[in-house]
C-alpha cells in the first residue's frame, strides 16, 4: 500500500512539473518603429535553450516589462522621449495559441517611463517616470486592460552630480512583501521614498505620509530587491557602484551596511543596473555596465550583510537587465549594446555562473521569466 501511494505521489509530481512551461519575455528599444519590440521565448528548463514563440511589432521602445501573477497579461513601458507623451501598454498572452495580443494603452504623464510594478492583488499598475520625474498609478481591469491614471505624483529635487542629478529621476517602484508600501529609489535626488499603499482606496498611494532615507550624495539609487525573508532590502546605486543593505520593518528602512562593488577601474559614473536575489535567499546578483560589463555575486550572511564570492563577465556589452527563473537554476542576462542574451546556469551551492546558450536580439533591455 505504501509503495502504491509513493508511486502515485511521484507520478503526480512528474505531471505537475511537466504541465507547466517557462516563458521568457524580452523588451527592447526600437529605433525603427516597425521593428519587433517585444519577444516571447520558451525556456527549456533542462538544457537552458530558448525557442521563439512570438513577437510584437509597431510599439515604440518597450524598454521595461511586467507580468501579471498568473502570466496571462503583460504590461510594457513605451518610452516616447517626448515630454509627457510616455505610455504604458497591456497585452494578453495566450501560450496555447502562441500569441501576444495588444489590449490598450494609457498615457503616464511622463516622458520616459522606466519601470512597472503590479501590486500583489493584481489590481494596480504603478509606473516610474525617469524623465519628467514622477510616479503614476493605474487601476487594472479584470480583462487586463489598463484604466486611466488615478494618481500622478511629480518630483523635482536633484543632488550633487551636475551631469546626472540636476533634477529628480525616479527609476523604479516596488511593492513591499506585505503589499502595504511602495518603495521607490530616486537616482536624481539620492533618496529612497516609502509610501503607504492602500489597495482598497481610489487613490492608493498615501502622499501625506511619505517617508524617505537618504543615500550617499552622488550615489544614484536605481533598483531595489526585497529578500525572501521579508526583513531585508538591498538597493543598487548606479552612479557610485555600491550596494546598500537595509532592514525593513513597518515601512522603515535602516542601514545594515554599504559596500562598494569591486572595480576594474575607478569611474565617476559606474553604471550598475539590476539587482536580484536568488529564490532561496542565499545569493545576491548585481549587473554592472560602463567599464565593467560583469555580474557581481554575493552570498547573503545571517545578519543580512554581503560577502563577495565572485565577479563574472556578462559575456556582452552593457548588461542592463537580467532575470532568475523561479527554480533558481538559470540566470538570463540582456546585454543591450551588443544585442546579446546569455543564458547562464547557476551553481546552487556556490552561486557562480556557467554559460549555457546565447541569443541575438538587437537593443535588448529587459528580461522577465514566468512559469505558466
N, C-alpha and C positions, 0 to 999 in steps of 0.2 A: 504493500500500500504506500509506504514512504517513498519507494523508488518511483512509483507511478506519479505521485504528487510532485516529486522533484523533476521528473521528466516534463510534466505539464508546465511547471514554472519556467524551465529552460526554454521550452517551445514558445511560451507567451513572451518571454524576454526577447527572444530572437525575432519574433514577429513585430514587436513594438520597435525594436531598433532598426528594422528594415522597412517599416511602414512610413518612416519619416525621411525626408530628404533635406540636405543642407544646400541653401542657395546663397550666392554671393552677389551683392548689388554694388555696382560701381557708379559713382558720379564723376563728372569731368567738366572742364572748361571747353567751350565751343566757339573758337574764333570764326568758324564757318557755321552759321546758324542752321544750315541744312544737315550738318553732320550728326552722327549719333552722339547723344549726350549721356544717356543712362543705359547701362548694360546689366543684364542678369545672366549669371553662370550657375551651373550646378557643380557642387564640390564633391568629388569622390573622397569620402572620409577614410578610405583605406589607403589609396595611393596618393592623395593630395592633388589630383589633376582637376582642371577646370574645363567644363564643357559649356559652350554658349547656348543659352535658351532663347533670349530675345533681346531687343534693344529699342530705344525710343529716339526719334529724330525731332528736329524743329523745336528744341527747347533751349533757351539761352542760359548757358553757364549754370547747369545744375550741380553746383560745386559741393554741396553737402546734402546728405540723405538721412532720413529717419524712417523707421518701420513700426507699424502697429504691433502690439504684443503678439497677435496671432499671425502676423506676417501677411495679412490679407490686403493691407493698404501701405503704400509707400508715399512719403512726403519729401519734396525736394525744394531747397533754396534755389531761386533763379536770380543770380546777380545781374543787375542791369547796368551798373557803372554810370547810371543817370540819377541825379538827385530825386529821392522819394519814389522811384519807379521800380524798386525791387519787389519781388513777389514770392509767394510760396505756392506750390502746386501739389495736387493729390492725384494718385494713380491707384488702380485696382490691379493686384497681382493674381493671376489665375495659373497656378503651376500645372494643372491638368491640361489646359489649352496652350500653355507656354506663351502667355500674353501679359502685357503690362499696358493697361488702358487708361488714358488721361480722363480725369473726372472734372476737376475745375481748378481755378487759381484765385488768389486774393492778394491785393497789394499789402506790403508790410509797412509802408510809410518810411522806409529806409532805403538807402542806395544799394548797399551790398549786404544782404542777409547772409550770414556766415555759419549759422548753427541752428539746429532744430532739436527740440526735445518734446516728447509726448508724456503727459503725466501717467501715473500707474493705472488710472481708471480708463485711459484711452479717450477721454472726453475733451482734453485740451491740448492744443499745439502752441508751444512757446518758441519764439524766434528771437535770435540775437542779430541785430543790425550793426555791422562793423563801422561802415562809413555813415555819417549822419547818425551817430551812436544812439541806440535805443533798444528797448525790449518790446516786442509786440505779442499779444495774446489772442488766440482764435479758438472758438468752440469747434469741435469736430462733430459732424452729423453722424447718425447711425449708418448711413450708406457710405461713409468715408470721406465725403466732401468736406471742404473747409468753409465754415461760415464766416461772415465778415468780422473784421477785427473788433474786439470789445475793449482792449486796453492798449495804449501806446505810451511808453514811458521813456522820454528822452534824457540824455545826459550830455554835459558839456565840458566838465573839468578835465584838464590834462595833467602832465607831470614834467619831469626834468629833461627828458630827451627831446631836443628840438626837432629832430628828424622823424621820430616815431610817435611822440606824445604831445603834440600841440593841442590835441583835444581828446576827449573820451573815445575809446574804441571797445565797445562790448564785444567780446569774442565768442562767448559760449554761455549756455544756460543749462542747469541740471536740476532735476527733482531729487530731493533728499530721499533716502531709503523708505522713510515713513510717509512720503508724499505730502509733507506738511510745510516744506520750504523749497524755495528756488535759490540755488547758489550760482552766482554769475561773475566770472572773472572779467575785469576791465583792463585790457592791455594799456590803454592810453592814460588811465587815472591811477594805475598801480593800486587797485583795490579789488577785493572780492566782496561783492554785495550779497546779503542774505535777506530774502523777502519771505515773510509768512505767506503761505499758499492755502487758499480755501476753495477747494474744487466745487463746493455746492453754491457758491455765490456767482452773480452775474459778472462781476469783475474780481477774479480770484486772487490777484496779487495785492497784498496789503501794503500800499506805498507809504502809509503813515507810520509804519513800524519797521521800516527797513534799517538794517544794521550793516556794518562792514568791518573787514580787517584790512589794514594797510600792508602791502608787500614792500620789500626794499625799494627805495626810489630808483627808477630806471630799469626795473626788473621785467616789467611787461607780462603779468599773469595772463595765460592764454586758455588752457584747458584744465579740467579737474576730474578726479576719479575717486569715487567712494569705495572703500574696502568692503568686501562681502560681510564682514562682522558688523557693519553699520556704525562703527565707533570712530573710524579714522577717515580722513580725506587728504588727497595729495594734489597739489597744483604745480603744473609745469610753467616756468617763467621763460617766455620765448626769447626776450632780448638778452637777459643775463645768462641763460643756460643754467638754471638752478631749479631744484625741486624743494618745495616747502611742504612739510608733513604736519598735519593738524589732528587734534582730537575734534570730534563733532558730537555735540550733545545739546538738544533743545534749541537748535538754531544758532549755536555759538561755536565758532572756530577758535581753537587755542593752539599755538605753535608748539610742535614737538621738536622739530629741528629744521634747518635749511642747509642743503648740501649743494655744492657746485658739481656740475657734470664734468667728468674727465674730458679734457680737450686736447686736440692735436695742436691747436694754435689759438692763443688768446684772441678773441674777437669782440668788438664793441657791439655787434648785433649777432648773437649766437645762432638763432634760427631754430630753437627747439619747437616742436609742433604738437604731437599727440602724446597722451599718457593713458595707459590702461593697466589693469591688474588682472592676473590670471584668475580663472574661475575658482580655483582652490584657495586663493588669497595668499599664496606663498611668494609670488614674484610680481614685480612692477617693471613695466617697459616704457621707454621714452624714445621717440624718434627725434633726430637732430639733423637739420638741413645745413645750409651755408657751407662752411669748410669741412663739416663733419661727414654728412651723409651716412649716418650709422644709427644703430639701435643700442641704447644703454639698458643694461639689465641689472636689476637689484633684487636681492632677497629681502623680504619684509620680516623684521625681527619681532620678538614677542611684545616689545613695547611700542611697536609702530614705526620705529626708526628703520633706516635703509642701509643696506650693505651692498656695494657694487660687486657683482660676480662676473661681469664680462661686458665688453663692448664689441659689437659685430657690425660689419658693413651691411648697409641695406641693399647692396648689390645694384645700386642705381643712383640717380641724381635727384635730390630734393624729396625725401620721404615725408610727404605732407601728412599722410594718414595711414593707419593700419588697424586691423581688427583681429580678434582672437575668437575662434569658433567655440560654441558652448561646452564642448568636452575638454577644451584646452589643448587639444592635440596640434592644432595648426595656428600659425600667425601669418597673416597676409598683408603685405606692405604695398602701398601705392607710391611709386617714385614718379612724381609729376613731370619733372623736366626731361627725364629720359624716357617717359612714356612706358614704363615697365612695371608689371605686377609680379612680385616674387612671393611664392608660397613656401613658407618655412615650416618644418616640423619641429615642435617644441620637445625638448627633453624635460619630462615632468619632474624629474628629480633635481636637475641642475639649473633648469630654466634656459639653457643655451639653445641656439637655433641651428638648424641644418636645412639648406636649400633642397626643395623637392621639385618644384616646377616654376616656369616663367611664362608670362603672357605679355603681349604688347597692346597697350591702349593709350592713345595719344591724350596728353593733358589730363591724365588721371588724377583725381583729387580726393576721392572718398571711397572707403570700403565699409560695407556693412554685411554681416552674416546672420542668417536666420534659418533655424531648423523648423520645418513645417511638416 
